[in-house]
Amino acid sequence: MAESVEKSSTFMVRNRAWSSETTITDVNVDSLSQCATFLNLQEVSNMAMTCNLFKKVAYSDPIWHRLYREHWHREIPAAVSQKLGARDAYLARHKSVNQFEFSDPIGFDTFTASKPVDHLIIDNNTIIFAHGPWLRITNINTPFLTKGSTVMLNGHTERITCMRLFSANETPLFQRESQSDDDDEKFIVTSSKDRSIRLWWKGSCYKTFRGHSGTVSALSDELLGDGVGNILASGGDDGTVRLWSLEAGVKSGQHALKATLCGHDKTLKLMSLAKNHTEQNSKPVAELDGHRGPVNLLHMDQYKVVTAGRKDAGVNVWEANTGIQTNSLLCEYGDQGENAAPNGCSALAVSKTRIVTASYGHGYGLMRFRDFYQAFSPMFEPNQRFD
């Protein structure tokens, strides 16, 4: 019995000694790569930043072959994989779909009234568009012509001039009514020629702000506040900028007005918050030339610049870093008959790999949705694209 206890104790001591001398670096790269197959893209990226060993594992081909299959439901083309490696092939593909470099996006067209859609927003699977004084909300996965597929919000009496979408978690105004902090619930803010600003929440008008003496022409693209967005800025034909409180418990109307900033002689048409970041010696990167008329619509993100005009049926897409044109998209059917859309693109919205455009002609309006995420027919020949 004593001998058995002694052997057991010796094994435990030796086992503890062995454990104390074993580290993660003793596990080979293949085994770690196998473990990493359970990680998502963000976790793989975090892993690459921890140490050189984990970076080597995170950059290994098996991981990126798996991520490519999961995202695009097919294998990396052999020629591309051999030339670039799996990780660079994945990143090249990700960049290309975000720059609309393909000719076969999935999408649909839907007809609207022969009047311009003035504003468009894409939010996940929801399209929000302003049409005169009306606000409409529809789901991408539901056909537009299906009964009840589009929700119309009434309240403004004249044309909507600006539209913004903010997270309900950004402001204390909706925190009590939001289901949880994890829910990505949104609220809409619109301004109008009727001199009012309206906040829309869960399908109805939640608050109305009044105070401008003319058309409210612009809304800030972000909320102001220290850590929490509790102030909305607006600009109008009266030449003023007005700051509105979004604190919980504040009443509608002029009770919400915190400040009026004067100094402009003419209408404010654009408002943007720079967050105290300025560049003193900025230089132009490229000149983007290709439209037949004025450029009235502009989108920019880290991958692309998208431009359009109300007198041009073409929507141009450019690389953000180089200014090289990657695509040109028609926002109409392209016919030159009596129903053609001579006024070009009246509104556009872009979200990652998706774009919605609106146009109108003599007899109809057209809204066109495209998603390039699963597109695979390149605008360029493969030997040109990867050289």
N, C-alpha and C positions, 0 to 999 in steps of 0.2 A: 504493500500500500504506500509506504513512504517513498519507494522507488518510483511509483506511478506519479505521485505528486511532484517529485523532483524533476521528472522528465517533462511534465506539463508546465512547470514553472520555467524550465530552461527554454521550452518552445515559445512561451509568451515573451520572455526577455528578448530572445532572438528575433521574434516577429516585430516587437516594438523597435528594436534597433534597425531592422530592415526598413520599416515604415518611415522612420525618421530620416533615413538617408535617401528616400525616393522622392523625386520632384516631378513636375509636369514635363520637364525637359527630357526625362527618361522615356517618355512615350514617343514613339516614332511618328513621323508626319502622316503616314497613311492612316494610322489609327485615329489621330486627331482629325484628319479630314473626314473620316467616317462619322465621328461624333458631330462634326459641323454640319452634316447633312440635315440635322434637325433645326438649324438656325435659319431665320429669315434674312432678308437683305440688310436691314438695319443692324441686326445682331452680328452679321458677318463683317460689316463695316466697322462696328465697334471693336470687334475681335482684332482686326488688322492694326488698330491703333494702340494695342496693349504692349506688345513686345515683338522683336524680330521673328521669333519662332512662330507666334500666332499670325503675324503678317504673312509669312511664307505659306502657312496653312490656308489662310483666308484667300490668298491669291492662286491657290491650286486649281487646276482645270476641272476636276470633278465637281467642285462646289458651283462653279459658274455654268457648267453644262446643265446642272440641275436647276439653277435659278432661271436660266434661259428657257428650259422646258416648261417650268411652272408658269412663267409670265406669258410666253407666246405659243405654247402647246406644240412645239416642234423642235427638232434638233438644230444646232448651229450648222450651217452649210460647211462641208468638209474643207473646201478651199479657203473659206474665211477663217475657220478655226486654225488651220495650219499656218496661215499668214499672220494672223493677229494674236492668236492664243484665245482661250475661252473667255477670260475676263475682259480683254479689250474688245472682243467681238460683242459681248453683252453691252458694254458701255457705248460702242458705236451704234448698235441697234437702238438703244435707249435714246441717244442723241438724235438719231435720224427720225424716229417717230415723233419726237417733240418738235422737230423742225419741219414736219409735214413733207418729208422728202419722198413721198410715194404717190402713185397715181390711182390706187384702188382702196380708198378709205371706205368703211361701211357708213351708211347714213340713210337719210330719207328727206323728201321734200313735202311740204304742206302748203296749201293755198290759204291766203288770208284776204281781208278786204283790200280793195285797191287804194289804200292809203298807207302812208309810211309808218313802219314800226320805228319809234323814235329811240328806244333804249332796249338793250338786251343784257341778260346776266345768265351764266351757266353756274349752277351749284350742285355738285354731285350729279344726280339724275334729274334735276329740275331745271326747266327753262322758265325764266321770268322775263316778260316783255311788256313795255308800255306802248299803248296804242291810243293816241289822243289823250283824253282824261282818264282812260281805263287802264287798269293793271291786270294782267293775265298771268296765271301760273299753270304750267302743264308738266307732265312727266315724260321723259324721253322714252321710257319703256311702254307707254300707252299711246296708241294712235290718236292723233289730234282730232279726228272726226268722230271718235267714239263719244257717245253721250256721257256727259259728266267728266270727261277727261281733262277739261280746262276749267279752272276756277277763275272767275272774274271778280275783281275787287273794285267797288265803286266808292267814291267819296269826293274826289276832285271835280270841279265844275269846268275847268279849262285844261289845256294840254299840259301833260307832265313834262318838265324841263330837265330833270336829273333824277337818277335812281341809284341808290347804294344798298349794299347788303353787309350786315355786320353780325358777328356772333353774339348771341344772347349772353354768353358768359363774359363778354368784354365790359359789360355795364351792370351796375347794381339794379337797374330799372326792372330787369326780368328775373333776377336771381331767385326770388321767392317762388315764382311761378314756373321756372325751369325745372324739369323733372330731376335732373342730376347734373353734376359738374362734368360728367363724361359725355353727355348728350351734346351733339354739335348742332343745337338749334339756332336758327337765324331769324333776324327781323329785318324788314325792308324799310328804307326811308326814301320818300319821294318829295320832290318840290314841284311847284306848278306856277303857271301864269295866274292862277287865282290867288296868289300872294300867300299861300299856306304851305306848310311842311307837315307831312303825315307819316306816322310810324305805324307799320302794319305788323301784326303779330298773330299767328295762328289763324290766318284767314279773315281777319277783320281789322278795322282801324283802331289802334290802341290809344294814340294821342294825336292831337293836332296843335301845331305851333303857329301863331300869327304874330306879326310885328313889322314885317317889311311893308313899305308903302308902294311897292311895285312888284313885278314878276320876281319870284325867287328863282334865280338862274343857275346856281351852283351849290353843291354840297361838298364838304370835306371828304376825302377818300379814306380817312381814318378818324377814329374818335380821339379826343384829347383827354389827358388826365394822368396823374402820377400813379402808374401801375395799373389803374383801372380806368377804362374809357367812360367818363361821365359827362363829357361836353361834346356837343355837335356844333360845327361851324357851318354857316350858310352865307351866301352872297347874293346880291340882287341888283335889279335895275336901278334901285335907289342909291347905288354906289356904296352901300354899307356892308360890313361883315358883322353878323350877329352870332353870339354864342349862346347855346341853349343847354340847360341843365337836363341831364338824364338820370338824376338821382331819384331813388324811389320816394314816393310821397309828394313829389312836386306836381302841381296841377298843370293842365294844358294851358294853351293861350299864352298871353304875355307873362304869366306867372313864372314860366320856365325861362324867360329871357334873363341871362346873367350879365351881358354886356353888349354894347353896340359900338363898333369900330368904324370911324368915318375917315375919309381922306381920298377916296377914289372919285373921279369926276364922271366916269362912265360905268356901264354895266360890267359886273364881274362875271366872267364866263368860265373860269377854271379855278379850282382850289385844290392844293395838294400840300401834305405835311411832309417836311424834309427831316424832321426829328434831329435838328441841330447839326446835320451833316451837309457840309458844303465843300465844293471843289473850286479853289481859286484859279487854277490854271488848266481848266478842262479844254481838251482839243477834240475836234470832230474825228470820228473813226472812219466814216465813209459817207458818201452822198448817195442816197437811195432814189434813183430816178427811173420812173416807169409808168406813171399814171397819166391819163389823158386830161385830167382836170385837177382841181384842188383836192388835197388830202384832208378829209374831215374826220377820219376814224383811225385810231392808232392803238395798238397793243404791243407791250414789250415785256418779255421775261428773260431769264438767263440763257435761253436757247435761241430765241427768235424775236424778230420785229414783224408785226402784221399791219399792213396799211391798206386803206380803202378810201373811196370817195363817192359822193352822191351823184357824180356825173360819169362814173366809170364802173362798168360791170365786173371788172377784174379786181380780185383781192390778192395782193402780192405778199409773199412771205420771204424774209431775208434772215440770213445768219446774224445773230446778235454781235458776234465778235469781229466778223469780217465784212459784213454788208453784202455778201454774195447771195443772189436770189436763189431760193431753193424750190419755189413753186409759185404758180399763179392759178387762182381758183375763180371760177365763174360763180357769181351769186344770182344768176338768172339762167334760163334755159338756153340762151345763146341764139335764139331765133331773131330774125329781124322783121317779123310780121307786125300786125297791128297791135298784138298783145305783148310785144317786147317791153322790157323794163328800161325806159330811156333814162331814168333818174339814178341808175346804178345802185350802189349799196347804201341803204338808209341807216343800218345799224349792224354791229357785229359784237360777238362775245367770244373770248378764247379762254379755255381752261386746259392746260397741259396739252394732251394730244387731240383735243376736241375743239371744234369751231362751229358757231352758228352765225349765219348771215341772213339779212332781210333785204328784200328789194320790192319794188312795186311798179306796175305799168298802167296801161290805159284800162285794162279790164280785170286785173287781179293783182294780188300781192303774193310774194313767194318767200317762205322761210326755209332755209336749207341747213341741215345738220350733217356734219361729217366727223368721224372718229378715225384717227390714223393709227391707233394702238395696235390693231391686228392687220394692218396693211403690209403687203410684202412685195409689191411690184414697184421697183425703184424708178424715180424719174430719170436716173442716169444709168448707164451701163455698168455692170459690176467691176470691169477692169478699170473704169474711170473713177469709180467711187472709192475704192480702197487703195489706189496708187498713191 
